[in-house]
Amino acid sequence: MEENIVKVSNILNDTKAYNKIGEALGIEIDCNSEIFREIEEFIVKKFNEMKNDEGIEFKVTAEVEVTDEDGEIDNVVIISVNVFAKDEDEAMDKADDNLREQNPEWEDFCINILTVDEV
């Protein structure tokens, strides 16, 4: 995603888009403002949503607590799965569902989501 943000930033700067918007709105542009980064991230996110009808691709990393017959933790498995989702919350839900579907023996195990990253 970072690479795409840099591309959008370069396009907006090369075309002087920020300056033109500032002039049209009568606002003096502060080149050091964090708002530019937020605008560029927003643009990339929205284009990614358009690109994928199912949403944005996320890599979800989870920790599965494998327990024995007595309910004691026997092993901990760290696993990652990629899913398409509209946001991070949906990505976590889809990852949990996917992991349980692909590994039926994990149905009753605790799955803790560790990280959710846009791909």
Number of C-alpha atoms within 10 A of each C-alpha: 13 9 8 14 19 15 14 18 18 13 12 15 12 10 10 12 13 16 17 13 13 14 12 9 9 9 11 10 13 12 10 8 9 9 11 15 15 11 14 18 18 13 16 18 18 12 11 15 18 12 11 13 11 12 19 22 20 23 19 24 19 21 16 19 19 18 16 11 7 7 9 10 14 11 10 13 10 13 13 16 17 18 21 21 22 15 15 19 11 15 25 24 14 18 26 19 13 14 18 16 12 10 10 10 10 16 14 11 16 15 20 14 18 13 14 20 13 17 12
